[in-house]
């Protein structure tokens, strides 16, 4: 994908992570560390498994601004997919993402999703491209 994190801190203030394709985490794949998104965009990325925009296997993803939009996963979490780890969304927008089983945010395993403030999740689509019509266009928690 666009960015692979194993440890440390990645701060995104602006710019774009776009047009990437991989197994999980088309835009950003996290297996540890901290990703702080203050602005910018993660858009038009594809994952063949989980997390078209961002996949959090482990670590902490803090979204205070910016947008995650128009991403696609062939299985779960068109916008954001999670295994373990924490996703804190206090601002920004997750919109127009698609996946067969969940379009916006998919939380699985021991993951934790906290949403507050002026955060927005809208216009995401489950059952994209002939999927199973399952489980939350916006948010799915399955742990």
DSSP file (Angstrom, degrees, kcal/mol; ACC not computed):
  #  RESIDUE AA STRUCTURE BP1 BP2  ACC     N-H-->O    O-->H-N    N-H-->O    O-->H-N    TCO  KAPPA ALPHA  PHI   PSI    X-CA   Y-CA   Z-CA
    1    1 A X              0   0    0      0, 0.0    26,-0.2     0, 0.0    25,-0.2   0.000 360.0 360.0 360.0-158.2    0.0    0.0    0.0
    2    2 A X        +     0   0    0     24,-1.3     2,-0.4     1,-0.3    26,-0.2   0.935 360.0  14.2 -76.9 -48.6    0.9    3.6    0.5
    3    3 A X  E     -a   28   0A   0     24,-1.7    26,-2.8    22,-0.2     2,-0.5  -0.996  60.3-164.7-134.1 133.8    2.4    3.6    4.0
    4    4 A X  E     -a   29   0A   0     -2,-0.4     2,-0.4    24,-0.2    26,-0.2  -0.984  11.2-169.6-119.3 124.6    3.4    0.6    6.2
    5    5 A X  E     +a   30   0A   0     24,-3.2    26,-3.1    -2,-0.5    27,-0.4  -0.944  23.6 160.1-116.8 131.2    3.9    1.2    9.9
    6    6 A X  S    S-     0   0    0      1,-0.5     2,-0.3    -2,-0.4    27,-0.2   0.649  74.3 -18.6-112.2 -32.7    5.5   -1.2   12.4
    7    7 A X  S    S+     0   0    0     25,-0.3    -1,-0.5    27,-0.1    25,-0.1  -0.929  97.4  51.3-159.6 178.2    6.4    1.2   15.2
    8    8 A X  S    S-     0   0    0     -2,-0.3    26,-2.6    -3,-0.1     2,-0.4  -0.359  83.7 -59.6  83.2-163.1    7.0    4.9   15.8
    9    9 A X  E     -b   34   0A   0     24,-0.2     2,-0.5    -2,-0.1    26,-0.2  -0.982  35.3-168.1-129.6 134.8    4.7    7.8   15.0
   10   10 A X  E     -b   35   0A   0     24,-2.6    26,-2.8    -2,-0.4     2,-0.5  -0.989   8.2-166.5-121.9 121.0    3.3    9.0   11.6
   11   11 A X  E     -b   36   0A   0     -2,-0.5     2,-0.6    24,-0.2    26,-0.2  -0.938   2.4-165.1-110.2 124.6    1.6   12.4   11.5
   12   12 A X  E     +b   37   0A   0     24,-2.9    26,-2.9    -2,-0.5    27,-1.6  -0.932  20.1 160.3-110.9 111.6   -0.4   13.4    8.4
   13   13 A X        -     0   0    0     -2,-0.6    27,-0.4     1,-0.3     2,-0.3   0.703  67.1 -25.4-100.0 -26.5   -1.2   17.1    8.3
   14   14 A X  S    S+     0   0    0     25,-0.4    -1,-0.3    27,-0.1    25,-0.1  -0.925  88.7  75.1-167.7-173.9   -2.0   17.4    4.6
   15   15 A X        -     0   0    0     -2,-0.3    26,-2.0    -3,-0.1     2,-0.4  -0.362  69.8 -80.1  86.2-169.7   -1.4   15.9    1.2
   16   16 A X  E     -i   41   0B   0     24,-0.2     2,-0.6    -2,-0.1    26,-0.2  -0.997  15.1-160.0-141.9 138.1   -2.8   12.7   -0.2
   17   17 A X  E     +i   42   0B   0     24,-2.5    26,-1.9    -2,-0.4     2,-0.3  -0.967  45.6 155.1-111.5 108.6   -2.3    9.0    0.0
   18   18 A X  E     +i   43   0B   0     -2,-0.6    26,-0.2    24,-0.2    27,-0.1  -0.976  34.9  19.8-146.3 146.6   -4.0    7.8   -3.2
   19   19 A X  S    S+     0   0    0     24,-1.1     2,-0.2    -2,-0.3    26,-0.2   0.756  75.1 139.9  74.6  28.1   -4.2    5.1   -5.8
   20   20 A X        -     0   0    0     23,-0.2    26,-2.6    -3,-0.1     2,-0.3  -0.686  31.4-164.0-103.1 157.8   -2.5    2.2   -3.9
   21   21 A X  E     +m   46   0C   0     -2,-0.2     2,-0.3    24,-0.2    26,-0.2  -0.994  23.7 130.7-144.1 134.7   -3.4   -1.5   -3.9
   22   22 A X  E     -m   47   0C   0     24,-1.8    26,-2.1    -2,-0.3    27,-0.3  -0.902  63.7 -81.5-161.5-174.0   -2.4   -4.3   -1.5
   23   23 A X  E    S-     0   0C   0      1,-0.3    26,-2.7    -2,-0.3    27,-0.7   0.973 109.0   0.0 -67.9 -57.2   -3.7   -7.1    0.6
   24   24 A X  E    S+m   50   0C   0     25,-0.2    -1,-0.3     1,-0.2    27,-0.2  -0.994 126.4  25.8-134.3 142.3   -4.8   -5.1    3.7
   25   25 A X        -     0   0    0     25,-2.0   -23,-0.3    26,-0.7   -22,-0.2   0.991  59.5-170.4  72.9  64.4   -4.5   -1.4    4.3
   26   26 A X  S    S+     0   0    0     25,-1.8   -24,-1.3   -25,-0.2    27,-0.2   0.881  87.9  20.8 -54.9 -42.4   -4.5    0.0    0.7
   27   27 A X  S    S+     0   0    0     26,-1.0   -24,-1.7    25,-0.4     2,-0.4   0.901 140.7   6.0 -90.5 -52.0   -3.6    3.5    1.9
   28   28 A X  E     -ac   3  54A   0     25,-1.7    27,-2.6   -26,-0.2     2,-0.5  -0.998  59.3-165.9-138.6 130.3   -2.0    2.8    5.4
   29   29 A X  E     -ac   4  55A   0    -26,-2.8   -24,-3.2    -2,-0.4     2,-0.5  -0.979  10.6-167.6-116.1 124.7   -1.2   -0.5    7.1
   30   30 A X  E     +ac   5  56A   0     25,-2.9    27,-2.6    -2,-0.5    28,-1.1  -0.952  25.8 162.7-116.5 122.3   -0.4   -0.5   10.8
   31   31 A X  E    S- c   0  58A   0    -26,-3.1     2,-0.3    -2,-0.5    28,-0.2   0.241  80.0 -24.3-111.4   9.3    1.1   -3.4   12.7
   32   32 A X  E    S+     0   0A   0     26,-0.5    -1,-0.3   -27,-0.4   -25,-0.3  -0.930  96.0  64.6 167.7 178.1    2.1   -1.1   15.6
   33   33 A X  E    S-     0   0A   0     -2,-0.3    27,-2.3   -27,-0.2     2,-0.4  -0.313  79.0 -65.3  83.3-166.7    2.9    2.5   16.4
   34   34 A X  E     -bc   9  60A   0    -26,-2.6   -24,-2.6    25,-0.2     2,-0.5  -0.992  33.6-165.3-130.8 130.2    0.7    5.6   16.3
   35   35 A X  E     -bc  10  61A   0     25,-2.7    27,-2.9    -2,-0.4     2,-0.6  -0.970   7.3-169.0-115.9 116.7   -0.8    7.3   13.3
   36   36 A X  E     -bc  11  62A   0    -26,-2.8   -24,-2.9    -2,-0.5     2,-0.7  -0.933   1.7-166.5-108.0 117.9   -2.2   10.8   13.9
   37   37 A X  E     +bc  12  63A   0     25,-3.3    27,-3.0    -2,-0.6    28,-1.5  -0.905  21.9 157.5-108.8 109.3   -4.3   12.2   11.0
   38   38 A X        -     0   0    0    -26,-2.9    28,-0.4    -2,-0.7     2,-0.3   0.656  69.3 -25.7-101.0 -22.8   -4.9   15.9   11.3
   39   39 A X  S    S+     0   0    0    -27,-1.6   -25,-0.4    26,-0.4    -1,-0.2  -0.896  88.9  79.2-168.2-168.3   -5.7   16.7    7.7
   40   40 A X        -     0   0    0    -27,-0.4    27,-1.9    -2,-0.3     2,-0.3  -0.277  68.2 -86.0  82.1-172.2   -5.1   15.4    4.2
   41   41 A X  E     -ij  16  67B   0    -26,-2.0   -24,-2.5    25,-0.2     2,-0.5  -0.989  14.3-158.9-142.3 148.7   -6.8   12.6    2.4
   42   42 A X  E     +ij  17  68B   0     25,-2.5    27,-1.7    -2,-0.3     2,-0.3  -0.960  43.7 155.1-121.4 106.5   -6.6    8.8    2.0
   43   43 A X  E     +ij  18  69B   0    -26,-1.9   -24,-1.1    -2,-0.5   -23,-0.2  -0.964  40.9  13.9-143.5 149.3   -8.5    8.2   -1.2
   44   44 A X  S    S+     0   0    0     25,-1.1   -25,-0.3    -2,-0.3     2,-0.3   0.830  79.0 141.4  59.3  39.1   -8.9    5.8   -4.1
   45   45 A X        -     0   0    0    -26,-0.2    27,-2.3    24,-0.2     2,-0.4  -0.747  36.0-150.0-106.4 159.1   -7.0    2.9   -2.5
   46   46 A X  E     -mn  21  72C   0    -26,-2.6   -24,-1.8    -2,-0.3     2,-0.4  -0.989   9.9-170.1-133.6 138.3   -7.9   -0.8   -2.8
   47   47 A X  E     -mn  22  73C   0     25,-2.1    27,-2.6    -2,-0.4    28,-0.3  -0.990  16.8-153.2-123.1 136.8   -7.3   -3.8   -0.5
   48   48 A X  E    S+     0   0C   0    -26,-2.1   -25,-0.2    -2,-0.4   -24,-0.2   0.616  94.0  15.7 -80.3 -11.2   -8.0   -7.4   -1.5
   49   49 A X  E    S-     0   0C   0    -26,-2.7    27,-1.9   -27,-0.3    26,-0.5   0.651 122.9 -10.5-122.4 -74.4   -8.6   -8.3    2.1
   50   50 A X  E    S+mo  24  76C   0    -27,-0.7   -25,-2.0     1,-0.2    -1,-0.2  -0.995 104.1  22.0-143.9 137.4   -9.3   -5.7    4.8
   51   51 A X        -     0   0    0     25,-2.1   -25,-1.8    -2,-0.4   -26,-0.7   0.997  47.8-166.4  75.0  75.6   -9.2   -1.9    5.1
   52   52 A X  S    S+     0   0    0     25,-2.0   -25,-0.4   -27,-0.2    27,-0.2   0.905  92.6  20.3 -58.7 -42.4   -9.3   -0.2    1.7
   53   53 A X  S    S-     0   0    0     26,-0.8   -25,-1.7    25,-0.6   -26,-1.0   0.919 139.3  -0.2 -89.3 -57.7   -8.1    3.1    3.2
   54   54 A X  E     -cd  28  80A   0     25,-1.9    27,-2.7   -27,-0.2     2,-0.5  -0.998  55.7-164.1-137.7 137.0   -6.5    2.1    6.5
   55   55 A X  E     -cd  29  81A   0    -27,-2.6   -25,-2.9    -2,-0.4     2,-0.8  -0.988   4.4-164.2-122.6 124.2   -6.0   -1.2    8.3
   56   56 A X  E     +cd  30  82A   0     25,-2.7    27,-2.8    -2,-0.5   -25,-0.2  -0.843  19.4 164.1-107.1  93.0   -5.1   -1.2   12.0
   57   57 A X  E    S-     0   0A   0    -27,-2.6    27,-1.9    -2,-0.8     2,-0.3   0.896  78.3 -21.0 -70.4 -41.3   -3.7   -4.7   12.9
   58   58 A X  E    S+c   31   0A   0    -28,-1.1   -26,-0.5    -3,-0.2    -1,-0.4  -0.961 105.0  56.0-160.5 161.0   -2.3   -3.2   16.1
   59   59 A X  E    S-     0   0A   0     -2,-0.3    27,-2.4   -28,-0.2     2,-0.4  -0.646  82.5 -61.3 106.9-167.2   -1.4    0.2   17.4
   60   60 A X  E     -ce  34  86A   0    -27,-2.3   -25,-2.7    -2,-0.2     2,-0.6  -0.982  33.7-166.8-128.7 128.6   -3.4    3.5   17.7
   61   61 A X  E     -ce  35  87A   0     25,-3.0    27,-2.7    -2,-0.4     2,-0.6  -0.963   7.6-171.0-114.4 115.4   -5.0    5.5   14.9
   62   62 A X  E     -ce  36  88A   0    -27,-2.9   -25,-3.3    -2,-0.6     2,-0.6  -0.934   0.7-170.3-109.0 116.2   -6.1    9.0   16.0
   63   63 A X  E     +ce  37  89A   0     25,-3.1    27,-2.5    -2,-0.6    28,-1.4  -0.916  22.1 154.0-110.8 111.3   -8.2   10.8   13.4
   64   64 A X        -     0   0    0    -27,-3.0    28,-0.4    -2,-0.6     2,-0.3   0.567  69.7 -13.9-108.1 -15.6   -8.8   14.5   14.2
   65   65 A X  S    S+     0   0    0    -28,-1.5   -26,-0.4    26,-0.4    -1,-0.2  -0.938  88.6  70.1-167.1-175.4   -9.3   15.8   10.6
   66   66 A X        -     0   0    0    -28,-0.4    27,-1.9    -2,-0.3     2,-0.4  -0.296  69.6 -83.1  84.7-172.6   -9.0   15.0    7.0
   67   67 A X  E     -jk  41  93B   0    -27,-1.9   -25,-2.5    25,-0.2     2,-0.5  -0.991  17.1-163.2-141.1 145.6  -10.9   12.5    4.9
   68   68 A X  E     +jk  42  94B   0     25,-2.7    27,-1.7    -2,-0.4     2,-0.3  -0.947  42.6 150.5-120.9 103.8  -10.9    8.8    4.1
   69   69 A X  E     +jk  43  95B   0    -27,-1.7   -25,-1.1    -2,-0.5    27,-0.2  -0.967  41.4  16.5-145.1 155.5  -13.0    8.4    1.0
   70   70 A X  S    S+     0   0    0     25,-1.3     2,-0.2    -2,-0.3    27,-0.2   0.803  78.8 141.6  57.6  36.1  -13.6    6.4   -2.2
   71   71 A X        -     0   0    0     24,-0.3    27,-2.3   -27,-0.2     2,-0.4  -0.662  35.2-152.0 -99.9 162.2  -11.6    3.4   -1.0
   72   72 A X  E     -np  46  98C   0    -27,-2.3   -25,-2.1    -2,-0.2     2,-0.4  -0.999  11.7-170.1-140.2 135.0  -12.6   -0.2   -1.7
   73   73 A X  E     -np  47  99C   0     25,-2.1    27,-0.6    -2,-0.4   -25,-0.2  -0.978  20.8-144.6-119.4 138.7  -12.0   -3.5    0.1
   74   74 A X  S    S+     0   0    0    -27,-2.6   -26,-0.1    -2,-0.4   -24,-0.1   0.576  95.4  10.3 -77.4  -7.7  -12.8   -6.8   -1.5
   75   75 A X  S    S+     0   0    0    -26,-0.5    26,-1.7     1,-0.3    27,-0.4   0.501 122.7   1.4-128.9 -77.5  -13.8   -8.2    1.9
   76   76 A X  B    S+o   50   0C   0    -27,-1.9   -25,-2.1     1,-0.2    -1,-0.3  -0.908 104.5  14.4-127.4 146.8  -14.2   -6.0    5.0
   77   77 A X        -     0   0    0     -2,-0.3   -25,-2.0    25,-0.3   -24,-0.3   0.985  48.2-167.2  64.1  74.1  -13.9   -2.3    5.9
   78   78 A X  S    S+     0   0    0     24,-1.8   -25,-0.6   -27,-0.2    26,-0.2   0.891  91.1  22.7 -58.2 -40.5  -13.8   -0.2    2.7
   79   79 A X  S    S+     0   0    0     24,-1.1   -25,-1.9    25,-0.9   -26,-0.8   0.932 138.8   0.9 -88.7 -62.6  -12.7    2.9    4.7
   80   80 A X  E     -df  54 105A   0     24,-2.5    26,-2.6   -27,-0.2     2,-0.4  -0.998  60.6-170.1-134.2 130.0  -11.0    1.5    7.9
   81   81 A X  E     -df  55 106A   0    -27,-2.7   -25,-2.7    -2,-0.4     2,-0.4  -0.940  10.6-164.4-116.6 143.7  -10.5   -2.1    8.9
   82   82 A X  E     +df  56 107A   0     24,-2.1    26,-1.5    -2,-0.4   -25,-0.2  -0.984  24.4 166.0-133.3 139.1   -9.4   -3.1   12.4
   83   83 A X  S    S-     0   0    0    -27,-2.8    28,-1.0     1,-0.8    25,-0.2   0.476  78.2 -19.1-100.9-105.5   -8.0   -6.2   14.1
   84   84 A X  S    S+     0   0    0    -27,-1.9    -1,-0.8    26,-0.2    27,-0.2  -0.418 104.1  67.4 -89.8 177.4   -6.5   -5.3   17.4
   85   85 A X  S    S-     0   0    0     25,-0.3    27,-1.8   -27,-0.2     2,-0.4  -0.454  78.6 -77.5 102.7-178.2   -5.6   -1.8   18.3
   86   86 A X  E     -eg  60 112A   0    -27,-2.4   -25,-3.0    25,-0.2     2,-0.5  -0.974  24.4-164.6-131.0 137.1   -7.5    1.4   18.9
   87   87 A X  E     -eg  61 113A   0     25,-2.8    27,-2.8    -2,-0.4     2,-0.6  -0.969   8.4-172.3-122.1 113.2   -9.1    3.9   16.5
   88   88 A X  E     -eg  62 114A   0    -27,-2.7   -25,-3.1    -2,-0.5     2,-0.6  -0.928   2.8-173.7-107.0 114.6  -10.1    7.3   18.0
   89   89 A X  E     +eg  63 115A   0     25,-3.5    27,-2.6    -2,-0.6    30,-0.2  -0.912  22.5 150.9-113.8 107.1  -12.1    9.4   15.7
   90   90 A X  S    S-     0   0    0    -27,-2.5    28,-1.4    -2,-0.6     2,-0.3   0.448  71.4  -2.7-111.9  -5.1  -12.8   12.9   17.0
   91   91 A X  S    S+     0   0    0    -28,-1.4   -26,-0.4    26,-0.2    28,-0.2  -0.951  87.4  69.3-166.8-179.7  -13.0   14.7   13.6
   92   92 A X        -     0   0    0    -28,-0.4    28,-1.8    26,-0.3     2,-0.4  -0.272  68.7 -84.2  87.8-176.8  -12.7   14.2    9.9
   93   93 A X  E     -kl  67 120B   0    -27,-1.9   -25,-2.7    26,-0.2     2,-0.6  -0.996  20.6-168.1-139.6 131.4  -14.9   12.3    7.4
   94   94 A X  E     +kl  68 121B   0     26,-2.7    28,-2.0    -2,-0.4     2,-0.3  -0.959  37.9 151.9-116.3 108.5  -15.1    8.7    6.3
   95   95 A X  E     +kl  69 122B   0    -27,-1.7   -25,-1.3    -2,-0.6   -24,-0.3  -0.973  41.9  12.0-145.7 152.9  -17.3    8.7    3.2
   96   96 A X  S    S+     0   0    0     26,-1.2     2,-0.3    -2,-0.3    28,-0.2   0.774  75.8 145.2  57.4  34.4  -18.2    6.9    0.0
   97   97 A X        -     0   0    0     25,-0.2    28,-2.7   -27,-0.2     2,-0.3  -0.693  31.6-153.7 -96.8 155.8  -16.1    3.8    0.7
   98   98 A X  E     +pq  72 125C   0    -27,-2.3   -25,-2.1    -2,-0.3     2,-0.3  -0.973  23.9 150.7-136.6 146.4  -17.3    0.3   -0.4
   99   99 A X  E     -p   73   0C   0     26,-1.9    29,-1.5    -2,-0.3    28,-0.4  -0.949  48.9-114.3-161.5 155.4  -16.9   -3.3    0.6
  100  100 A X  S    S+     0   0    0    -27,-0.6    27,-1.6    -2,-0.3    34,-0.8   0.870 114.8  23.8 -61.1 -36.1  -19.0   -6.5    0.3
  101  101 A X  S    S+     0   0    0    -26,-1.7     2,-0.3     1,-0.3   -25,-0.2   0.710 135.9   2.8-109.0 -23.2  -19.4   -6.8    4.0
  102  102 A X        -     0   0    0    -27,-0.4   -24,-1.8    23,-0.2   -25,-0.3  -0.837  50.8-166.8-164.8 126.9  -18.9   -3.3    5.5
  103  103 A X  S    S+     0   0    0     33,-0.9   -24,-1.1    -2,-0.3    35,-0.2   0.889  78.4  27.1 -85.7 -41.1  -18.3    0.0    3.8
  104  104 A X  S    S-     0   0    0     33,-1.2   -24,-2.5    32,-0.4   -25,-0.9   0.942 121.7  -6.8 -89.5 -83.1  -17.2    2.5    6.5
  105  105 A X  E     -fh  80 139A   0     33,-2.5    35,-2.5   -26,-0.2     2,-0.5  -0.982  55.3-167.8-124.9 127.2  -15.4    1.1    9.6
  106  106 A X  E     -fh  81 140A   0    -26,-2.6   -24,-2.1    -2,-0.4     2,-0.5  -0.969   3.9-168.9-116.8 121.3  -15.1   -2.6   10.4
  107  107 A X  E     +fh  82 141A   0     33,-3.0    35,-3.3    -2,-0.5     2,-0.3  -0.948  17.9 159.2-113.6 120.8  -13.9   -3.6   13.9
  108  108 A X  E >   + h   0 142A   0    -26,-1.5     3,-1.6    -2,-0.5    35,-0.2  -0.823  45.8  10.9-132.7 168.7  -12.9   -7.2   14.5
  109  109 A X  T 3  S-     0   0    0     33,-0.8   -25,-0.2    -2,-0.3   -26,-0.1  -0.373 127.1 -24.0  65.0-134.6  -10.8   -9.1   17.0
  110  110 A X  T 3  S+     0   0    0     -2,-0.1   -25,-0.3     2,-0.1    -1,-0.2   0.107  97.8 138.9 -98.3  20.5   -9.8   -7.1   20.1
  111  111 A X    <   -     0   0    0     -3,-1.6     2,-0.4   -28,-1.0   -25,-0.2  -0.214  38.9-151.6 -69.4 156.5  -10.1   -3.7   18.3
  112  112 A X  E     -g   86   0A   0    -27,-1.8   -25,-2.8     2,-0.0     2,-0.5  -0.998   6.6-167.2-131.6 131.6  -11.7   -0.6   19.9
  113  113 A X  E     -g   87   0A   0     -2,-0.4     2,-0.5   -27,-0.2   -25,-0.2  -0.980   4.8-176.8-122.8 123.0  -13.4    2.2   18.1
  114  114 A X  E     -g   88   0A   0    -27,-2.8   -25,-3.5    -2,-0.5     2,-0.4  -0.980   3.9-175.8-120.9 124.1  -14.2    5.5   19.8
  115  115 A X  E     +g   89   0A   0     -2,-0.5     2,-0.3   -27,-0.2   -25,-0.2  -0.976  19.4 132.3-124.5 130.7  -16.1    8.2   18.0
  116  116 A X    >   +     0   0    0    -27,-2.6     3,-1.0    -2,-0.4     2,-0.1  -0.918  40.9  33.9-157.1-179.6  -16.8   11.7   19.3
  117  117 A X  T 3  S-     0   0    0     -2,-0.3   -26,-0.2     1,-0.2   -27,-0.1  -0.376 117.2 -21.9  70.3-137.9  -16.7   15.4   18.4
  118  118 A X  T 3  S+     0   0    0    -28,-1.4   -26,-0.3   -54,-0.1    -1,-0.2  -0.021  90.6 140.8-101.6  28.5  -17.4   16.5   14.8
  119  119 A X    <   -     0   0    0     -3,-1.0     2,-0.4   -30,-0.2   -26,-0.2  -0.396  33.2-160.1 -70.3 148.3  -16.5   13.2   13.2
  120  120 A X  E     -l   93   0B   0    -28,-1.8   -26,-2.7    -2,-0.1     2,-0.4  -0.997  18.8-177.7-138.1 133.5  -18.7   12.1   10.3
  121  121 A X  E     +l   94   0B   0     -2,-0.4     2,-0.3   -28,-0.2   -26,-0.2  -0.974  31.4 146.6-126.2 114.3  -19.3    8.7    8.7
  122  122 A X  E     +l   95   0B   0    -28,-2.0   -26,-1.2    -2,-0.4   -25,-0.2  -0.995  44.7  17.4-151.4 152.2  -21.6    8.9    5.7
  123  123 A X  S    S+     0   0    0     -2,-0.3     2,-0.2   -28,-0.2   -28,-0.1   0.663  74.0 146.2  66.9  20.1  -22.4    7.5    2.3
  124  124 A X        -     0   0    0    -28,-0.2     2,-0.5   -30,-0.2    -1,-0.2  -0.537  36.7-140.2 -87.2 157.9  -20.5    4.2    2.7
  125  125 A X  B     -q   98   0C   0    -28,-2.7   -26,-1.9    -2,-0.2     3,-0.4  -0.961  16.6-171.2-131.8 121.9  -21.8    1.0    1.1
  126  126 A X  S    S+     0   0    0     -2,-0.5   -26,-0.2     1,-0.2   -25,-0.2  -0.606  79.4  42.3 -90.3 165.8  -22.0   -2.6    2.2
  127  127 A X  S >  S+     0   0    0    -27,-1.6     3,-0.8   -28,-0.4   -27,-0.3   0.767  80.9 167.6  66.6  26.6  -23.0   -5.2   -0.4
  128  128 A X  T 3   +     0   0    0    -29,-1.5     3,-0.3    -3,-0.4    -1,-0.2  -0.508  60.6   2.9 -71.9 139.0  -20.8   -3.5   -3.0
  129  129 A X  T 3  S-     0   0    0      1,-0.2    -1,-0.2    -2,-0.2   -29,-0.1   0.874 139.5 -42.3  56.1  45.9  -20.2   -5.4   -6.2
  130  130 A X  S <  S+     0   0    0     -3,-0.8    -1,-0.2     1,-0.1    -2,-0.2   0.759  93.1 156.6  79.7  25.4  -22.4   -8.4   -5.4
  131  131 A X        -     0   0    0     -3,-0.3   -30,-0.1    -4,-0.2    -1,-0.1   0.087  59.9 -86.7 -71.2-168.3  -21.4   -8.9   -1.7
  132  132 A X        -     0   0    0    -32,-0.2     3,-0.1     2,-0.1   -31,-0.1   0.260  51.2-117.3 -91.0  11.8  -23.6  -10.7    0.8
  133  133 A X        +     0   0    0    -33,-0.4     2,-0.5     1,-0.2   -32,-0.1   0.929  65.4 154.7  54.0  49.4  -25.6   -7.6    1.9
  134  134 A X        -     0   0    0    -34,-0.8    -7,-0.3     1,-0.2    -1,-0.2  -0.930  34.3 -16.1-122.7 129.4  -24.2   -7.9    5.3
  135  135 A X  S    S-     0   0    0     -2,-0.5    -1,-0.2    -3,-0.1    -2,-0.0   0.821  95.8 -24.0  76.4  55.9  -23.5   -5.9    8.3
  136  136 A X        -     0   0    0    -34,-0.1   -33,-0.9    -3,-0.1   -32,-0.4   0.869  29.7-152.8  90.0 105.1  -23.3   -2.1    8.3
  137  137 A X  S    S+     0   0    0    -35,-0.2   -33,-1.2   -34,-0.2   -40,-0.1   0.849 104.0  28.4 -68.2 -34.3  -22.7    0.4    5.6
  138  138 A X  S    S-     0   0    0      1,-0.3   -33,-2.5   -35,-0.2     2,-0.4   0.943 132.0  -4.0 -90.3 -67.1  -21.4    2.8    8.3
  139  139 A X  E     -h  105   0A   0    -35,-0.2     2,-0.4   -36,-0.1    -1,-0.3  -0.995  52.5-174.2-135.8 137.0  -19.9    0.8   11.2
  140  140 A X  E     -h  106   0A   0    -35,-2.5   -33,-3.0    -2,-0.4     2,-0.5  -0.994   4.4-168.8-129.6 125.9  -19.7   -2.9   12.0
  141  141 A X  E     +h  107   0A   0     -2,-0.4     2,-0.2   -35,-0.2   -33,-0.2  -0.970  14.3 165.1-114.4 121.0  -18.4   -4.2   15.3
  142  142 A X  E      h  108   0A   0    -35,-3.3   -33,-0.8    -2,-0.5    -2,-0.0  -0.601 360.0 360.0-138.5  71.3  -17.8   -7.9   15.4
  143  143 A X              0   0    0    -35,-0.2    -1,-0.1    -2,-0.2   -35,-0.1   0.383 360.0 360.0-141.6 360.0  -15.6   -8.9   18.4
